[in-house]
């Protein structure tokens, strides 16, 4: 019963991420460089969405918040750390971790008093990962893209008001980068989020517009104008880059293209990113953007998907 509820409440992308966390402890070994970038990635993202829907199970949602707090680089988290990441009271976290441990979704190390993903959670994540078939098809294409572009390549999906990195490919022979699987980055202020926005139908846009708009307060942009800007980029160039005025990470450049998979309800983003030195604006527009466009077209061919923009409606 609890497994069925977990599948209902956790998105397929979140479960896929748990599967990836079994195998990936860090991508490239380094985290974001600046304190501001780290704050953006680490700020509390996991409180349950406020809802008045009587069907919404708040206690279950809080339990899932605990699971969503984990990242691939974590060696274990204490109740205090989980409380800080989720903004849930420590007493509530203590009850939730006790319950999740009893059910096998967390394991507990008495020596260090930390909790780690347990066997039941890892099994659930692996089942979800196995059901996302296009990732296997994308493996050779996106690894080849990473090698040719000499950038990190990521799959990013919307997770409430952030973009969640669920899969990465690094260039062979390169040993440093700036993010790891499980990080959540800005949505409205990243090319990943803007590519997602450009590919959404009117119905999908109406649902997420308030989330984008909240992030854009004081930026001079609206969700609607940002969507139009990204859509025009896709039509003219075939890829999306974020306006420099609202670029969320000062030390990183990135270029993105949306992709639709039958396994996900919304578009996802395929993104190439690197430091400013490794990915200049000129190289992003003249070399990496076209390489990314070619890779996504090939991925659409392999998976039998039509162009994402054709599905926008």
C-alpha positions in Angstrom: 0.0 0.0 0.0 2.7 2.5 0.9 4.6 1.6 -2.3 1.5 2.5 -4.3 1.1 5.8 -2.5 4.7 6.6 -3.1 4.3 6.1 -6.8 1.2 8.3 -6.8 2.9 11.1 -4.9 6.4 11.0 -6.3 6.8 12.1 -9.9 8.4 9.6 -12.3 11.3 12.0 -12.6 11.9 11.9 -8.8 11.8 8.1 -8.8 14.1 8.0 -11.7 16.5 10.2 -9.7 16.5 7.7 -6.8 17.5 5.0 -9.3 20.4 7.2 -10.5 21.5 7.8 -6.9 22.3 4.2 -6.5 25.1 4.4 -9.0 26.2 8.1 -8.9 27.8 9.7 -5.8 29.2 12.8 -7.6 29.4 14.1 -11.1 32.9 15.5 -11.9 33.7 15.8 -8.2 33.1 19.5 -7.6 30.0 21.4 -6.6 28.9 24.8 -7.6 31.7 27.3 -7.1 30.2 30.5 -5.6 28.3 30.8 -2.4 25.4 32.3 -4.3 25.2 29.4 -6.7 25.3 27.0 -3.8 22.5 28.9 -2.1 20.3 28.8 -5.1 20.8 25.0 -5.4 20.5 24.3 -1.7 17.7 26.6 -0.6 14.7 24.8 0.7 12.8 23.3 -2.1 11.0 20.4 -0.6 8.1 21.7 1.5 4.8 20.3 0.4 2.9 22.5 -2.0 0.1 24.4 -0.2 -3.2 22.9 -1.3 -6.8 23.0 -0.2 -7.6 19.9 -2.1 -9.2 17.5 0.4 -7.6 14.6 -1.4 -4.1 15.9 -0.6 -2.4 13.8 2.1 -0.2 16.2 4.0 1.5 13.7 6.2 2.4 11.6 3.2 3.7 14.7 1.5 5.9 15.5 4.4 7.4 12.0 4.4 8.1 12.4 0.7 9.8 15.7 1.4 12.4 13.8 3.5 13.1 11.5 0.5 13.4 14.4 -1.9 16.0 16.1 0.3 18.7 13.7 -0.6 21.3 14.4 -3.3 23.7 12.0 -5.0 26.8 13.4 -3.1 25.3 12.8 0.4 26.9 10.2 2.6 24.0 10.4 5.0 21.9 13.1 6.7 21.0 13.7 10.3 17.6 14.7 11.5 18.9 18.3 12.0 20.2 18.4 8.4 17.0 17.0 7.0 15.1 19.6 9.1 17.2 22.4 7.6 16.8 21.2 4.0 13.0 20.7 4.3 12.0 23.5 6.7 10.1 20.9 8.7 10.3 20.9 12.5 13.0 18.6 13.9 10.4 16.7 15.9 8.4 16.1 12.8 11.5 15.0 10.9 12.3 12.5 13.7 8.9 10.8 13.5 9.1 10.7 9.7 12.6 9.2 9.5 11.7 6.6 12.2 8.7 5.6 10.1 10.6 5.5 6.8 13.3 3.4 8.4 10.7 0.9 9.7 9.3 0.6 6.2 12.8 0.2 4.6 12.8 3.5 2.7 15.7 4.8 4.9 18.5 3.0 6.7 20.1 4.3 9.8 23.8 4.4 10.9 23.9 4.4 14.7 27.6 5.3 14.8 27.1 8.6 13.0 23.4 9.0 13.6 22.7 9.6 9.9 20.0 8.3 7.6 20.6 7.1 4.0 18.3 5.9 1.3 17.2 2.3 2.2 16.7 -0.8 0.0 13.0 -0.2 -0.5 13.6 3.3 -1.9 16.5 2.2 -4.1 14.4 -0.7 -5.5 11.5 1.7 -6.2 14.0 4.1 -8.0 15.4 1.4 -10.1 12.0 0.3 -11.2 11.2 3.9 -12.3 14.6 4.2 -14.0 14.0 1.0 -16.0 10.6 2.3 -17.1 12.1 5.5 -18.7 13.2 3.8 -21.9 14.3 6.8 -23.8 17.3 7.4 -21.5 18.9 4.1 -22.7 18.3 5.2 -26.3 19.8 8.6 -25.5 22.9 7.2 -23.9 25.2 7.0 -27.0 23.8 10.2 -28.5 24.2 12.4 -25.4 27.6 10.9 -24.5 28.7 11.6 -28.0 27.4 15.2 -27.6 29.3 15.6 -24.3 32.5 14.4 -26.0 32.1 16.7 -29.1 31.0 19.7 -27.2 33.4 19.2 -24.3 30.6 20.3 -21.9 28.5 18.7 -19.3 25.2 17.4 -20.8 22.2 17.0 -18.5 18.5 16.1 -18.6 16.5 18.5 -16.5 12.8 18.2 -15.5 10.5 20.5 -13.6 10.2 19.7 -9.9 7.7 22.2 -8.5 9.4 25.6 -8.9 12.9 24.3 -9.8 14.6 22.3 -12.5 15.9 18.9 -11.2 18.9 17.3 -12.9 18.1 13.6 -13.2 20.9 12.4 -15.6 24.3 13.7 -16.7 27.0 12.9 -19.2 30.5 14.2 -18.9 33.2 14.4 -21.6 35.5 11.5 -21.5 38.8 12.5 -20.0 37.5 15.5 -18.2 37.6 15.4 -14.4 36.0 18.6 -13.2 32.5 20.2 -13.5 30.0 22.2 -11.4 26.9 20.2 -10.6 25.9 16.7 -9.7 22.8 14.5 -10.2 20.0 15.6 -7.9 20.7 19.3 -7.9 17.8 21.7 -8.4 18.6 24.9 -10.3 16.6 28.0 -11.0 13.7 27.5 -13.3 12.8 30.9 -14.8 16.4 32.1 -14.8 18.0 29.1 -16.5 18.0 28.1 -20.1 16.7 24.7 -19.0 13.6 26.2 -17.5 13.1 28.6 -20.4 13.3 25.8 -23.0 10.7 24.0 -21.0 8.5 27.1 -21.0 8.8 27.6 -24.7 7.6 24.0 -25.4 4.6 24.0 -23.1 1.0 24.1 -24.3 -1.3 26.9 -23.2 -2.8 24.6 -20.6 0.6 23.6 -19.2 1.8 27.2 -19.2 -1.3 28.4 -17.3 -0.5 25.9 -14.6 3.2 26.9 -14.1 3.0 30.6 -14.9 2.6 31.6 -11.2 5.7 29.7 -10.3 7.8 31.4 -13.0 6.3 34.7 -12.2 7.3 34.5 -8.5 10.9 33.8 -9.4 10.9 36.7 -11.9 9.8 39.4 -9.4 11.9 42.5 -9.8 13.7 41.1 -12.9 11.8 43.2 -15.5 10.6 40.0 -17.2 7.3 38.3 -17.1 6.7 34.6 -17.6 4.8 35.4 -20.8 7.5 37.6 -22.3 10.2 35.1 -21.3 8.2 32.3 -22.9 7.8 34.3 -26.2 11.6 35.1 -26.1 12.6 31.4 -25.7 10.0 30.3 -28.3 11.4 32.8 -30.8 15.0 31.5 -30.1 13.9 28.0 -30.9 12.3 29.0 -34.1 15.3 31.2 -35.2 18.3 29.3 -33.8 17.0 25.9 -32.7 18.1 26.3 -29.1 17.6 28.5 -26.1 20.1 30.6 -24.1 19.1 32.7 -21.0 19.1 36.5 -21.2 22.2 37.6 -19.4 20.2 40.0 -17.3 18.5 37.2 -15.4 21.2 34.5 -15.7 21.0 32.7 -12.3 24.6 31.4 -12.3 27.3 34.0 -12.9 30.1 31.5 -13.6 28.3 29.2 -16.0 26.9 29.3 -19.5 24.3 26.9 -20.8 22.2 26.2 -23.9 19.1 24.1 -23.9 16.5 22.4 -26.1 13.2 20.9 -25.0 12.3 17.3 -25.6 9.0 15.4 -25.2 8.9 11.9 -24.0 5.9 9.7 -23.5 7.2 8.8 -20.0 6.8 12.4 -18.7 3.8 14.6 -18.5 5.7 17.8 -19.4 8.6 18.6 -21.7 12.0 18.0 -20.4 15.2 19.9 -21.2 18.5 18.7 -22.7 21.2 21.1 -21.7 24.9 21.7 -22.4 26.7 23.7 -19.7 30.2 24.6 -18.7 32.1 27.4 -17.1 32.4 30.8 -18.8 36.0 29.9 -19.9 34.9 26.6 -21.4 31.8 27.8 -23.0 31.9 31.4 -24.3 28.9 33.0 -25.7 30.4 32.8 -29.2 31.1 29.1 -28.8 27.7 28.5 -27.3 25.9 30.1 -30.3 28.2 29.0 -33.1 29.3 25.5 -32.1 27.6 23.9 -29.0 24.1 25.1 -29.8 24.1 23.5 -33.3 25.7 20.3 -31.9 22.9 20.1 -29.3 20.2 20.7 -31.9 21.6 17.9 -34.1 21.7 15.5 -31.0 18.1 16.3 -30.1 16.9 15.7 -33.6 18.7 12.4 -33.6 17.1 11.5 -30.3 13.7 12.3 -31.7 14.4 10.1 -34.6 15.5 7.2 -32.4 12.5 7.4 -30.1 10.0 8.1 -32.9 9.0 11.5 -31.4 8.1 14.4 -33.5 9.5 17.9 -32.9 8.6 19.3 -29.5 7.4 22.5 -31.0 4.9 20.7 -33.2 3.3 19.4 -30.0 3.0 22.8 -28.4 -0.3 23.5 -30.0 
